[in-house]
Amino acid sequence: MEPIPAQMKAVQLVGHGGLDQLVHRDDVPTPTPGPGEVLIDVHACGMNNTDVWVREGAYGTETDAAEVSTWRRGRSTLQFPRIQGADTVGEIVAVGEGVPAGRVGERVMVDFSIYHRPEGDDSLADIDYIGHGRDGGYAEYQTVPAENAYEITSDITDAQLATFCCAYLTAEQMLDRARLADGERVLVTGASGGVGSAIVQLARVRGAIPYAVTSAGKEDALREIGAEDVILRDADDLVSEVARVVDGPVDVVADLVAGPMFNDLLRILRPEGRYTTAGAIGGPVVNLDLRTMYLKQLELHGSSQGTRTAFRRLVRYIENGDIKPLLDRTFPLSDFHDAQRTFMSKTYIGKLVVVPDRHWETVGASYAP
């Protein structure tokens, strides 16, 4: 094992704003694991929409949707500079007090959620996440609580493994909230993205039937991962197009887009259907006809991150091969601006992953564009 350097390369977010607020440095102090923590040699870290929204301060407030505000709205733990990155995969290279030394050498995937409630309490009323409340994985090294580092023995690559953490946990929690069951039909918006493509696969694990809403050119890829059929998001009449394509009533809408299509999505649901959301890339402020909601007896669920229980379920799915990685491409950490520009373009399918330059040849190069 290589000696741990005193300084490391990392991308730091130094303030709210454009890509210029993300600075690649080579003199960041390497963290030391405290009691109950482990130090991870980061091999790969997946990208997520929250990275962009936190950088932009795009979360608004409950009284002003346009106000610059980070995640958690008014009770933020974000401090600058901050190393973002929630989807860490790597190797434990040191442990803090109270952690068995035998954990050194484990290949791990990080549960990025910071839970403020004890084991057994799955409430998410007061959570934070790694990459926001503490430094994340856009770096060569990272410390996390030992219980957040899960050993993974699956033979998928580190870059592939880094596609699962945030997107699939978020997706699983959405489906938990909506109680998606065997045989039910779920309509998935933003289906080609990380969370959307995760919902398609996780719906199949439950025995449900996913239908994907996406843009032209992505239909075959979504069918390959389990979509029963595909509806193009720019259809002249989304409600009529869904009725034509979907074989039966829509029990659940899993929405990551919102914006102008929001009320149509409620119209699409069957009476007593369930709507669940964890994002709003098409616009967070929507028009809602409350009569649609109450006359159809609809349920609306907001969701963010996921529980310890859901993460352990996700680990089991990975180890059993129930879900497959959908890795579009990788970028070296030093090309972080290009990686985030590509992420924001939404021209890819699945996930983008960043790899520290020191591991590029062994972990990332084979997935480069």
Summary of the structure (lengths in Angstrom):
residues: 369
radius of gyration: 20.2
end to end distance: 30.4
largest distance: 64.8
contacts: 1306
relative contact order: 0.15
helix: 31%
strand: 28%
